[in-house]
Amino acid sequence: MVNDENTGGSAAEKEQLNRIYQLTAQIASEMEKSRIADYTQLLHKPLRLIWLNLLSGTARGVGIAIGFTFFAATIIYVLQVLGALNLPIIGDYIADIVRIVQRQMELNTY
């Protein structure tokens, strides 16, 4: 049996149509949030995609370099503190490592 809009339909059909409408609106909202349209436009512009990837790769590389520098400086500082404590076996080993690193840093600055 086919109901057209003039007959109105039953309450169950109206409820089902309302649920379908809500689900469709929710899917449309989720697609808008995920920015699929922006992504597909980006795929149609390969030069822009290459530029954005190059820029993000450069930023990631600079971030890694800064993070590693901070990490290495912290480790060297901790090793210097431990070397100053004159621990029996570990102190000599750490002092040697600190001297080697400082020597390398002096050689690289000139």
N, C-alpha and C positions, 0 to 999 in steps of 0.2 A: 504494500500500500504506500503510495507516494503522497506526502502532505505538502501542499504549497503554502506560501506565507499567509495567504488569506484565511486558511482554516486554523492557523495558530499552532497545531500540533499538541501532543500531550505534555504533561509536566515532566515526564521522564526524558522525553526528547529534548525539551528546552534545557533541562539540567545537563544532559550530555553535550549539547551544543555549547553551553556555558563553560563546561569543563574543557572542551576542545579549544574554545577561544582563549581561556586562561593559560592553557599549556602553550598555545601558539604565541601568545604575548610574552610568556616567560622565555621561550626559546629565542624569540626575537631580541629580547632584552639581554640574554646571555651572549648571543652573537654580537650584539653591539658592544658589550663589555669586553669581549675577547678581541675586538678590533680586526675581525677577519677581512673587512673591506680594505682597511689600510694595508694589511699584509698582501692582499692580492694586487693592489695598486703598486706596491713596492716590487712585486715580482715582474710587473710589466715595465719597470724602469731599471734595467740592469746596471746602468752607471751609478744611479743613486744607491742601489744595493751594495755595489762594490765600495763606494765612498763610505757608507755607514759601517761596513765591515772593517775597512781600513782604519777608520777613526776609532771604532771600539777596540780593535786589536792593539792599536797604539796606546790607548788609555789603559788597557789591561796590562800591557808590558811595562808602562811607567809605574803603575800601581804595584806590580810584582817587584820591580827594582827598588822602589822606596820601602816596601815591606821587608824585603830581604836585607836591605841596608840597616834598617832599624833592628831587625832580629839579630843580625851579625854583631852590631854594636853592643846590643844588650848582652849577648853571649861573651863577647870579649871583656866587657866590664865585669861580669860575674866571674870570669876566669881570673881577672886581675885581682879581684877581692879575695878569691880563694887562694891565689898565689901568695898574697900578702899574709895569709894566716899561717904560713910555714907548716902545712900539714906534712907529715913525714914522707910518704911516698908520692902522694898525689900532688903535693905542693911543687915538687921539682918538675914533675911532668907538665903541670899547668904553667909554671913559669917558663919552661922551654917553649911551649906553644905560644904564649903571649909574646915572648922575645921574637919568635919567628914572624908572627903577624905584624909586630911593630916594625921589624926590619923590612918586610915586604911593603908596608905602607910608606916608609921613608924612601924606598927605592922607586915607588910609583909616583911620588910627588915631584921628583926631579926629572 
